[in-house]
């Protein structure tokens, strides 16, 4: 089916299907020499292939970097340019965090920041001393209170 666009300046018919070549069309293109005159294939055919009997060298790893994912996440957690790294610098401080739930509901939690992981934080709530595990990806606002002594007295 051809569709004519209102601003089709090149007058190229637009099709809603992708052209499909049959086996006979592909073999006829190969027989016609379409692929035989390719300069890249000629230079690659002339180069000798080196055969190696020794296995490829294994890159050396130090003790903690056996898994590349672990080293990548460690750099994110320790980097203050990422949320996790910035929050780690404030462990032990009294904070208030607002979370976006759904598309328009904000919920806040406050307490002492106990732990920061890859995708979570743990807050020790004031008054109850309960530990609350929070999703780090729904955090919208973090307030670290300036006067920590006043808040710490209330939290303990």
Secondary structure in CASP SS format (residue, H / E / C, confidence):
PFRMAT SS
TARGET T0000
AUTHOR 0000-0000-0000
METHOD secondary structure of the structure
MODEL  1
X C 1.00
X E 1.00
X E 1.00
X C 1.00
X C 1.00
X C 1.00
X C 1.00
X C 1.00
X C 1.00
X C 1.00
X C 1.00
X C 1.00
X C 1.00
X E 1.00
X E 1.00
X C 1.00
X C 1.00
X C 1.00
X C 1.00
X C 1.00
X C 1.00
X C 1.00
X H 1.00
X H 1.00
X H 1.00
X H 1.00
X H 1.00
X H 1.00
X H 1.00
X H 1.00
X H 1.00
X C 1.00
X C 1.00
X C 1.00
X C 1.00
X C 1.00
X C 1.00
X C 1.00
X H 1.00
X H 1.00
X H 1.00
X H 1.00
X H 1.00
X H 1.00
X H 1.00
X H 1.00
X C 1.00
X C 1.00
X C 1.00
X C 1.00
X C 1.00
X C 1.00
X C 1.00
X C 1.00
X C 1.00
X C 1.00
X C 1.00
X C 1.00
X C 1.00
X C 1.00
X C 1.00
X C 1.00
X C 1.00
X C 1.00
X C 1.00
X C 1.00
X C 1.00
X H 1.00
X H 1.00
X H 1.00
X H 1.00
X H 1.00
X H 1.00
X H 1.00
X H 1.00
X H 1.00
X H 1.00
X H 1.00
X C 1.00
X C 1.00
X C 1.00
X C 1.00
X H 1.00
X H 1.00
X H 1.00
X H 1.00
X H 1.00
X H 1.00
X C 1.00
X C 1.00
X C 1.00
X C 1.00
X C 1.00
X E 1.00
X E 1.00
X E 1.00
X E 1.00
X E 1.00
X E 1.00
X E 1.00
X E 1.00
X C 1.00
X C 1.00
X C 1.00
X E 1.00
X E 1.00
X E 1.00
X E 1.00
X E 1.00
X E 1.00
X E 1.00
X E 1.00
X E 1.00
X E 1.00
X E 1.00
X E 1.00
X C 1.00
X C 1.00
X C 1.00
X E 1.00
X E 1.00
X E 1.00
X E 1.00
X E 1.00
X E 1.00
X C 1.00
X C 1.00
X C 1.00
X C 1.00
X C 1.00
X E 1.00
X E 1.00
X E 1.00
X E 1.00
X E 1.00
X H 1.00
X H 1.00
X H 1.00
X E 1.00
X E 1.00
X E 1.00
X E 1.00
X E 1.00
X E 1.00
X C 1.00
X C 1.00
X C 1.00
X H 1.00
X H 1.00
X H 1.00
X H 1.00
X H 1.00
X H 1.00
X H 1.00
X H 1.00
X C 1.00
END
